[in-house]
């Protein structure tokens, strides 16, 4: 499975690499990314261990666990396009209930 890096992740990687090379401090890097110093240090350590892939979220590219099954989605689309029963659109169009 290919996990592509977003523009945001690429920007973060550039700042983290600058900090790893000593071009900027951790504090400056954290400020540039809008996070705290400790989180910046954790990200920097992960980049050192795992490489650039550490910035890509682990669920990227996966389907949601709450996603409806393809069969169910196809059935809903079919029912919406070809209604088998003509339901009233609102209460005013239905017969009065006694």
Steps between C-alpha positions, in 0.01 A plus 500: 500500500641835396479777757562832334619795703271803512628853449463556875710191575767608249522843666531338842774271367697800371490670840589177681793433266628856552494437876679165459774673300535771765381783274222591746437421866228268625320798650501682164378186326217451748397862457509466118273195512268651759558227757672453830870433548449147635284393205761639260769298675287183476443556127870564444588174679244305295642642176842379611370149570240444227588756234254733324223238515467579871308818413233319298205395717465124537135499387564692178370301205276276707123486478309618805386222734156667493479495121183345359544181299503536122190280470304720740610819325400359160159402638439849641600662171273260310204575730554873464519479122216248454254519793285189520245665728373854456523645850344837577759776507367656824213474747275746320486268198409190701152395601387622841549254783207446738 
